[in-house]
Amino acid sequence: MNNIRVLVPATTANMGPGFDCLGMALGLYNEVHMALSPGRLSIDVEGEGAADIEKDDKNIVWQAARRVFQEIGQANPGLSIKLINKIPTARGLGSSAAAIVGGLVAANRLTGDTLSRDRLLALATELEGHPDNVAPALLGGAVVSVMAEGKVHYLKINPPEELTAVVAVPDFPLSTQAARAVLPAQVSLRDAVYNLSRTALLVGALCAKRLDLLYIASQDALHQPYRTPLIPGLNQVIQAANGAGALSVTLSGAGPTVIALTDGKSKGIADAMQKAFEQAGVSCRISVLKPAVEGTKIL
């Protein structure tokens, strides 16, 4: 194959209490085109982040592709890469995970699909640092993932068909580093039990398709309370979405994006979220997305 085209979905991690272990793919995609280009590296970027994304050997897609060549013991042949991005950058929707997974999958196909899906997931986790975004980006659906004994252990769950996400993306970025810097080094036993019980209930609710349990199951004590001061109007947006009938409302990943899960009724919730952000002086974009069950697709 000379020219590979890959679609990689956005992801929402944590989903409330599932800090660094739970994520879900969403139907918003970055597109990676990759072809051999002997002796040189060429990178072109369109769409989200086009002005800011590196177009040299610091580019994340290129670094992921290079990791595939290293893994299979093949010399870097040079690549032509074109990125068409629809996932907002630095907003908590897994843009870096999509870049990593897209680079790995495209390079793997370009070199004859030598690496298994599980090995690609291991490499993606190595590059990203944790599997909560890269696992659903690669596999699709909602994914519970655990790093143990040097391996990613995971369980994919196909979300209920009626599940819909109303996504409010503020117009300011928030780096994962900044969002992690406000978290405490230690938490209380009470907060640990609070999140453990809700994470277990959330996974069970998704498996049993019990959407009525999402409100309680999505509550969090480990990261959202500490990140709230970084996002103007967050509490008001959550209250407004809940008041408009959302099943659950959480930060997406580290934020600042806020995601409301619904059973398909989205208009009133979207309007309520946008109005609440506006009252806090924040403009935002609203998208209504379905979970992406397939994950990364080679076209």
C-alpha positions as CSV (number, residue, x, y, z in Angstrom):
1,M,0.0,0.0,0.0
2,N,1.4,3.4,-1.0
3,N,-1.1,5.9,0.5
4,I,-2.9,5.2,3.8
5,R,-6.0,7.1,5.0
6,V,-7.1,6.7,8.7
7,L,-9.9,8.2,10.7
8,V,-9.4,8.4,14.5
9,P,-12.3,9.5,16.8
10,A,-12.2,12.0,19.6
11,T,-12.5,10.6,23.1
12,T,-13.8,11.7,26.4
13,A,-11.9,10.4,29.4
14,N,-12.7,9.9,33.1
15,M,-16.5,10.1,32.4
16,G,-16.7,11.5,36.0
17,P,-15.2,9.1,38.5
18,G,-13.1,6.9,36.2
19,F,-10.0,8.9,36.6
20,D,-7.3,7.7,34.1
21,C,-9.0,4.4,33.6
22,L,-12.3,5.0,31.7
23,G,-13.0,6.7,28.4
24,M,-15.4,6.7,25.4
25,A,-14.9,7.3,21.7
26,L,-17.0,10.0,20.1
27,G,-18.1,10.5,16.5
28,L,-15.8,13.4,15.7
29,Y,-12.7,12.5,13.7
30,N,-9.2,13.5,12.7
31,E,-8.0,12.2,9.4
32,V,-4.4,11.0,8.8
33,H,-3.0,10.5,5.3
34,M,0.4,8.8,5.2
35,A,2.6,7.8,2.3
36,L,6.2,6.8,1.8
37,S,8.4,9.7,0.9
38,P,12.0,8.4,0.7
39,G,14.6,10.6,2.3
40,R,12.4,13.3,3.6
41,L,9.6,14.3,6.0
42,S,6.7,16.4,4.7
43,I,3.8,17.3,7.1
44,D,0.7,19.4,6.1
45,V,-2.0,20.3,8.6
46,E,-5.6,21.5,7.9
47,G,-8.4,22.3,10.4
48,E,-8.1,22.4,14.2
49,G,-4.7,23.4,15.5
50,A,-3.2,24.0,12.0
51,A,-1.4,27.1,13.1
52,D,0.1,25.5,16.2
53,I,0.8,21.9,15.4
54,E,4.5,21.1,14.7
55,K,5.3,20.3,11.1
56,D,8.8,18.8,11.8
57,D,10.2,15.9,13.7
58,K,8.4,17.1,16.9
59,N,5.0,16.3,15.3
60,I,3.2,13.6,17.4
61,V,1.9,11.7,14.4
62,W,5.4,11.4,13.0
63,Q,6.8,10.4,16.4
64,A,4.2,7.6,16.6
65,A,4.9,6.4,13.1
66,R,8.6,6.4,13.8
67,R,7.9,4.2,16.9
68,V,6.3,1.6,14.6
69,F,9.5,1.5,12.4
70,Q,11.6,1.1,15.5
71,E,9.4,-1.7,16.8
72,I,9.6,-3.7,13.6
73,G,13.3,-3.0,13.1
74,Q,12.9,-1.1,9.9
75,A,14.9,2.0,9.0
76,N,12.9,5.2,8.7
77,P,12.0,5.5,5.0
78,G,10.7,9.1,5.1
79,L,7.1,10.0,5.1
80,S,4.5,12.4,3.6
81,I,1.8,13.1,6.2
82,K,-1.3,15.2,5.7
83,L,-3.6,15.8,8.8
84,I,-7.2,17.0,8.5
85,N,-8.2,17.8,12.1
86,K,-11.7,18.2,13.4
87,I,-10.9,17.5,17.1
88,P,-10.2,20.7,19.0
89,T,-6.7,20.8,20.6
90,A,-6.1,21.2,24.3
91,R,-9.8,21.0,25.1
92,G,-10.1,17.5,26.8
93,L,-11.3,15.6,23.7
94,G,-8.2,13.4,23.1
95,S,-6.5,15.3,20.3
96,S,-3.0,14.0,21.3
97,A,-4.4,10.5,21.7
98,A,-5.9,10.7,18.2
99,A,-2.6,11.9,16.8
100,I,-0.7,9.0,18.4
101,V,-3.2,6.3,17.4
102,G,-3.5,7.7,13.9
103,G,0.3,7.7,13.4
104,L,0.6,4.2,14.8
105,V,-2.2,2.7,12.8
106,A,-1.3,4.4,9.5
107,A,2.4,3.4,9.8
108,N,1.4,-0.2,10.7
109,R,-0.7,-0.5,7.7
110,L,2.0,1.1,5.5
111,T,4.4,-1.6,6.7
112,G,2.1,-4.5,6.2
113,D,0.1,-4.7,9.4
114,T,2.9,-6.4,11.3
115,L,1.8,-5.3,14.8
116,S,-1.3,-6.6,16.5
117,R,-4.0,-4.4,17.9
118,D,-2.9,-5.1,21.4
119,R,0.7,-4.2,20.6
120,L,-0.5,-1.0,19.0
121,L,-2.4,-0.2,22.2
122,A,0.7,-0.9,24.3
123,L,2.8,1.5,22.1
124,A,0.0,4.1,22.2
125,T,0.0,3.9,26.0
126,E,3.8,4.1,26.1
127,L,3.7,7.3,24.1
128,E,0.7,8.9,25.8
129,G,1.5,7.8,29.4
130,H,-1.8,6.3,30.2
131,P,-4.5,4.3,28.3
132,D,-7.7,6.2,29.1
133,N,-7.9,8.1,25.8
134,V,-5.8,6.0,23.5
135,A,-7.7,2.8,24.2
136,P,-11.2,4.1,23.1
137,A,-9.6,6.0,20.2
138,L,-8.2,2.7,18.9
139,L,-10.9,0.3,19.9
140,G,-14.1,2.4,19.9
141,G,-16.9,2.3,22.4
142,A,-16.4,2.8,26.1
143,V,-13.2,1.2,27.4
144,V,-12.1,0.4,30.9
145,S,-8.3,0.0,31.0
146,V,-5.7,-1.0,33.6
147,M,-2.0,-1.0,33.4
148,A,-0.6,-4.0,35.2
149,E,2.7,-6.0,34.9
150,G,3.7,-3.9,31.9
151,K,0.6,-4.6,29.9
152,V,-2.7,-2.9,29.2
153,H,-5.7,-4.9,30.3
154,Y,-9.0,-3.6,28.9
155,L,-12.7,-4.3,28.5
156,K,-14.6,-2.7,25.7
157,I,-18.3,-1.8,26.3
158,N,-20.7,-0.9,23.5
159,P,-22.7,2.0,24.9
160,P,-26.6,1.9,24.7
161,E,-27.7,2.9,21.2
162,E,-29.7,5.9,22.4
163,L,-26.8,7.4,24.3
164,T,-25.9,10.8,23.0
165,A,-23.3,13.4,24.0
166,V,-23.9,17.1,24.1
167,V,-20.4,18.6,24.0
168,A,-19.7,22.2,25.0
169,V,-16.2,23.3,24.0
170,P,-15.0,26.6,25.5
171,D,-13.0,29.0,23.4
172,F,-9.9,28.7,25.6
173,P,-7.3,25.9,25.9
174,L,-6.4,24.1,29.1
175,S,-3.3,21.9,29.0
176,T,-3.3,18.6,30.7
177,Q,-0.2,19.6,32.7
178,A,-2.0,22.6,34.1
179,A,-5.1,20.6,35.0
180,R,-3.0,17.9,36.7
181,A,-0.9,20.4,38.6
182,V,-3.9,21.4,40.8
183,L,-4.7,17.8,41.9
184,P,-3.6,16.7,45.4
185,A,-0.9,14.1,45.8
186,Q,-3.0,12.2,48.3
187,V,-6.8,11.8,48.8
188,S,-8.9,10.8,51.7
189,L,-10.2,7.2,52.2
190,R,-13.7,8.7,52.0
191,D,-13.1,10.2,48.5
192,A,-11.4,7.1,47.3
193,V,-14.4,5.0,48.3
194,Y,-16.7,7.6,46.8
195,N,-15.0,7.3,43.4
196,L,-14.5,3.5,43.5
197,S,-18.2,2.8,44.1
198,R,-19.3,5.2,41.4
199,T,-16.9,3.9,38.9
200,A,-18.1,0.4,39.5
201,L,-21.7,1.6,39.2
202,L,-20.9,3.5,36.0
203,V,-19.3,0.5,34.3
204,G,-22.2,-1.7,35.4
205,A,-24.8,0.9,34.1
206,L,-23.1,1.0,30.7
207,C,-23.0,-2.8,30.5
208,A,-26.6,-3.2,31.6
209,K,-27.8,-0.2,29.6
210,R,-29.2,1.4,32.7
211,L,-29.2,5.1,31.8
212,D,-31.2,5.9,34.8
213,L,-28.1,5.2,37.0
214,L,-25.8,7.6,35.2
215,Y,-26.5,10.7,37.3
216,I,-25.3,9.0,40.5
217,A,-22.6,6.9,38.8
218,S,-20.9,9.9,37.1
219,Q,-20.2,11.9,40.2
220,D,-16.6,12.5,41.1
221,A,-14.5,13.7,44.1
222,L,-11.0,13.1,42.9
223,H,-10.5,15.7,40.0
224,Q,-13.4,17.8,39.1
225,P,-13.7,19.8,42.4
226,Y,-10.0,20.8,42.1
227,R,-10.3,21.8,38.4
228,T,-13.4,23.8,38.8
229,P,-11.5,27.1,39.5
230,L,-9.7,26.7,36.1
231,I,-13.0,26.8,34.2
232,P,-15.2,29.8,34.6
233,G,-18.9,28.9,35.0
234,L,-18.3,25.2,35.3
235,N,-20.7,24.6,38.2
236,Q,-23.3,26.7,36.6
237,V,-23.0,24.8,33.3
238,I,-23.4,21.5,35.1
239,Q,-26.4,22.7,37.0
240,A,-28.0,24.1,33.8
241,A,-27.5,20.9,31.9
242,N,-28.9,18.8,34.8
243,G,-31.9,21.1,35.0
244,A,-32.5,20.7,31.3
245,G,-32.7,16.9,31.7
246,A,-29.2,15.6,31.1
247,L,-28.5,12.1,32.4
248,S,-25.0,13.1,33.6
249,V,-22.7,16.1,33.2
250,T,-18.9,15.9,33.6
251,L,-15.7,17.4,32.5
252,S,-14.3,15.8,29.4
253,G,-10.9,14.6,30.3
254,A,-9.0,17.4,32.0
255,G,-11.3,19.9,30.6
256,P,-12.3,22.6,29.8
257,T,-14.9,20.8,27.6
258,V,-18.0,19.8,29.4
259,I,-20.0,16.8,28.2
260,A,-23.6,16.0,29.0
261,L,-24.9,12.5,28.3
262,T,-28.5,12.2,27.2
263,D,-30.9,9.6,25.9
264,G,-31.2,11.5,22.6
265,K,-33.0,14.7,23.8
266,S,-30.3,17.3,23.2
267,K,-31.7,20.7,22.1
268,G,-32.7,22.1,25.5
269,I,-29.6,20.8,27.1
270,A,-27.3,22.4,24.5
271,D,-29.0,25.7,24.8
272,A,-28.8,25.6,28.6
273,M,-25.1,24.8,28.5
274,Q,-24.3,27.5,26.0
275,K,-26.3,30.2,28.0
276,A,-24.6,29.2,31.3
277,F,-21.1,29.6,29.7
278,E,-22.1,32.9,28.2
279,Q,-23.3,34.2,31.5
280,A,-19.8,33.3,32.9
281,G,-18.2,35.3,30.0
282,V,-17.1,32.2,28.1
283,S,-18.1,31.6,24.5
284,C,-18.3,27.9,23.4
285,R,-19.1,25.7,20.5
286,I,-21.7,23.0,20.9
287,S,-21.6,19.6,19.2
288,V,-24.1,16.8,19.5
289,L,-22.2,13.5,19.0
290,K,-22.9,9.8,19.2
291,P,-20.4,7.3,20.7
292,A,-18.1,5.9,18.0
293,V,-18.4,2.1,18.4
294,E,-15.8,1.2,15.7
295,G,-12.8,3.3,16.9
296,T,-10.0,3.9,14.4
297,K,-10.9,3.1,10.8
298,I,-8.6,2.5,7.8
299,L,-10.3,3.8,4.7
